[in-house]
Amino acid sequence: MSTGPSLNGGDNRARLIALYGTMCRIRAFEETALAAHKAGEIPGPLHVSIGQEGVAAGVCTNLRRDDRITSNHRGHGHALAKGAGVSGMMEELFGRAGGHCRGKGGSMHIADFSVGMLGANGVVAGGIPIAVGAAQGLKLLGRDSIVACFFGDGAINRGPFLEGLNWAVLYRLPVLFVCEDNGVAAFTATASVTAGPGVVARSEALGVPCLSVDGNDAAAVDEAASRLVAEIRAGAGPRLLHATTYRITGHTSTDPAAWRDPAAVAAAKEAEPIGRLRARLLAEGVPPSFLAGIEGEARAEMSQAREAALSAPWPDPAIAWEDVQDSGAVEAH
């Protein structure tokens, strides 16, 4: 999708506009998916990333097609920012045959290997060892590709966080760990269940240099990620980006988030990444109609994907027996 009508401007402005377009597409996808779920078109709950778009957009704009990413249960934005096709994304949520996983993965298990999206993961911290393994494979192959591993702040209290960072340091692996710190692990304030000062101290204690950034400032995320990706690609080993953000919605599409402080939610809406970048672009002279065009294109694209998914065919039941590992299986007698 284009980012709207043409606009003259410098390279930095063009980059900001591209970030804005990516975030608008993520937001439009999430809002369309929520509407479809509410209408009974999508089975099962969704974990959406409304309010966190700046992290996915800012990191993935620094990645190449041959770079890899791993994601978590809230991974629609990561997949879109890495280049996964919208139609395949939407059909996967709808459980249709044209989904990226042929309708068998659903919201929490979207993968698109063609663009290096190795998969979302319903297990907290489950993507970390996958990312480290992929990074070790890239290093063994002698490639200069890297892996970006997205996870939430709740993941730092899980074993794979320690194991993954430890292994990445020992073997000097090309992996960027990205902690999307929204302050909440499902329904629990992460600080209330985390000993010590948190992810930055833990990362540095394991020998992984870390940068902290305001995750709701997409341009700041872009700048920080650009620096870290360059260091990793040059062979410096793993790095960690700690991005603070806020999940505006509830934990899932079925959670009304009544447990949240209304004042905190209102404040978060004032500081969300799309609005902040819109204000910056307007201040720099970008016409409101230009930005409205970007937003409108994003909504139209996702609406069309929803309509197409509704009429798409269901998977053939026979494929339930495909894509199942049988290596090493002993034939039954």
N, C-alpha and C positions, 0 to 999 in steps of 0.2 A: 504494500500500500504506500502511496506517496504521502508526504507530510503536509499536503495542502498545495495551494497555488504557489508559483515561483515567487521568490523574494530575494532581492539583492541584499547582500550583507557579507560580513567577514566570515572566516572559517569558524571562529568561536561561536558566532551567532548561529551559524548553520548547525553546529554540533548541539547547541542548546535546543534548537528547534527539533532536531532529530530525537533528542532525549524526551522532549515534550510529546512528540508523536508516539514514541514507544509507551510512555506512561498512559497516554490517553487510550491506546489500544488495549493495554492491560486492564485499565479501569472499565472500559466498555465491555470487555469480555466477561469480567467478573460480575458486573451488574446484569448483563444479559443472562449469564448462567444462573444467577440467583432468581431472576424472574422466571426462567424456565423451570427451575426446581419448584418454585412456589406454585406454578401452574400444573405441577404433576408430570412434567415431561422428562425429568431426569430422576432416575431412581437413586436413593441413598443420599446422605448429606454431602455438602461441599465445604471445603476449607478455602475461603477466598482471602486475597491479600490486599483488600481495599485499604489504602493508607500507607502501604509499604512499597509502592511501585518504584520509588526512587532508587532503592537498592538494586533491584533486578536490572533496571534500565542503566544505571550508572556503571555497574560492573560489566554487564554483557556487551556494552558498546566498545569495550576494550578487548574483546575476545575475537578470535578468528573462527572461521567455519570449522577448521580442523582442531580447534580446542574443544575440550569436553566440559560438561557440567554435570553435577549431581544435585538433586533437590530433596525436598522433604514433603510432608503431607500438604503443605500450602504452596504448591509449585506451579500453578498456572502461569504466573507472571514470569518465572524463570524460563519456562519453556518458550513462551512467546518472545521474550527478549533475546533468546538464543536463536530464534528463527524458525521454530516449529510451526507448521502450517495450521492456520486457523480452522479450516474445515476438518482436518484430522483431529484437532483438539476438541472441537465441539462434538463431533460424532463419537469420540471416545467417551465423553461425559454422558451422551445419550445411549451408550451401549450399542452403537451401530457398527456394521461391518467395515465401514470406511475409516474408522478411528485409527489412530496411530498404533494402537495395540489390538486392532481388529475387534474393538468393543469388549475386550476381555479384561482390561486393566482398570478403566474408570478413572475418576478424578485423581486419586492418590497414587496411581501407578502409570502415569503417562510417560512415554519414552519416544524419542525420535532420533535414532542413531545417525540418520542422514545429516543432521546438523550438530551432532555431538552431544545431544541431550540423552544422557545415559539412564535417566529415569527419576521420577519422583518416588517417595518411599513413605509408607505408612508407619514405619518403625522410627521412633525418635532417635536421632543420631545414626540411623541405619545407612545413610548415604556417605558417611565419613570413611569407613573402610573401603567402600567401593571406589571412592574418589582416589584414595591413596593407592589402591591396587592399579587403577587406570593410570595414575601418574608414574608408578613404577614400570608399567608396561611401556609407556611412552619413552621413558629414559632408557630402557633396555633396547628399544628400537632406534635410539639415537635421534629422535625427533625433537624439534624445539617447540612442540605444542605443549599446552599446560592444561590443568584441570582446575575449575572453580567449583568449590563445594559449599553449597548453601545449607545452613541449618539455623535453628532458633536458639535463643538463650537457654531454653530448657534442656537442650542437648548437652550442654557442658557438664551436666551432672550425671551423664551416662558414660559407661565404660568405653565405648568406641571413641569418644573424644580424646581421652588419654592415650589409648592405643594408637589411634590414627596419627595424632600429632607426634608422638614418640617415634613411630616408624618413619614418618615423613622427614624428621630431622636426621635420624640415623642414616638414611639413604639419600639425603639431600634432594628430595623429590620436588618436581615442578607442580606444586599445588597451592592454590590460593584458598584458604579457609575463610568463608564469609559468614560471620555471625550476625543474623538479623535479630537484634535485641529489641523486642517490643515490650519487654518487661513482664510478660505473662507466659507461663507454661500451661497451656489450655485455660484453666480457670483460676490458677494459683499465681500470686505474685512471685516471680522467680527469686527475688531477693530474700523472701521469707524461707526458702528452702535451699539456699546456696551459702555454703560456708566460705569465709574469706572474702577478699575484694572482688572476685569474679573472673570473667573470661580473660581480660587483658593480663592480669597477674599470672593466671594459669598458663596462658600461652607463652609468656616470656620466661616463666620458670622452666618450661620444656625446651627453650631455645628457639622459639618461633617469634621473630620480630612482629610487632603488632602496630597498626594504626587505628585510631578511633576517629569516627566521623559522624556528623549529623546525617543520619540516613534519610531524613526528609528533605535534604538539600541535594538534589540529583546532581548538580554540577560539582559539588564537593565530593560526592561519592565517585563521580567520574574521574576527578583529579587524583584522588587517593588511589583508586583502582589502577589508574594508568601508571602511577609510580610503582606500585607493588607488582603489577604484571610485568613491567619492564625488568625489574630486579629478578623475578622468577625466571623469565625467559632467558636472561643472561647467565643463568646457572647458579644463582645465589641460594637456592633452596626454598623451602616453604615460607609463606607469609600468612598473616591473619589480618583481616579487615573487620573491625568491630563497628557496626553501623547501628546506632540507636534510632528507633522508629516507633510507630504506634499502629496497632491493628484496630481500625475504627469499628469494625463489625464484631460480632460474637465469635466464639471459637469455631462454630460450624453454622451452616445455613439454617439449622433448627434452633439455634441459640439466640434468643432476643437480647442477650447481654444486659438483662435487668440488674445483674449483680454489679455492674460498673457504676462509678461515680459520674453522674450526668455532667458535672462541671468539667471533669477531666476529658470526657468525650468531646464536649463543646470546644475546649481549648485545643484538642488534637485536630479537630476539623479546621480550625483556623491556621494550623501549622502544617497541614498535609502537603505532600510534595508537588502535586499538580498545581494547586493554587499558588504555591510559593514561586514556582518557575513561571507560571502565567504572569504573576505580578512583575517579575524581573524582566520578562520579555516585553511587556507593555511599557515598562519604564525605559527600556532601551529603544523604544520607537516601533516595535512590531505592531501592526494594526490589529485591533480586536477582531475584525472580520477574518483576518488570516488565521488566527488561533481558533476561531469558531469553525472555520473550514476543516481544520485538523480534527477537532472534536466531532464534528458531524460525520466526517468520513469514517472515523473509528466506530461510531455507533451504527452507521449503516452497514459496515463490513460485518459486525458481529450479529446484527439482526438478520442479515442474509444467511450467515452461517447457521443460525438457529433454525431458520425456516428450512434450509437444506437438510439439516440433521433430522428434523421431524419426518421428512419424507424419505430418508435414506433407508436402505434395507437392513434388516436384522441379520446377525451372523448365522451361518448355517450351523445347526447344533453339532454337526460332525467335527467342527474345528475345536471343540472342547478337548479333544484328545491330541491336538497338535500343540506345539510350543511347550511341551512338557518334557523335562529332562528324563531320559531313560538310559543315559550312559552308565554302564556298569551293572545294569539291572540283570538279575538272574531269571532266565526264562522259566516260567511256571511249568511244572510237570503234572 
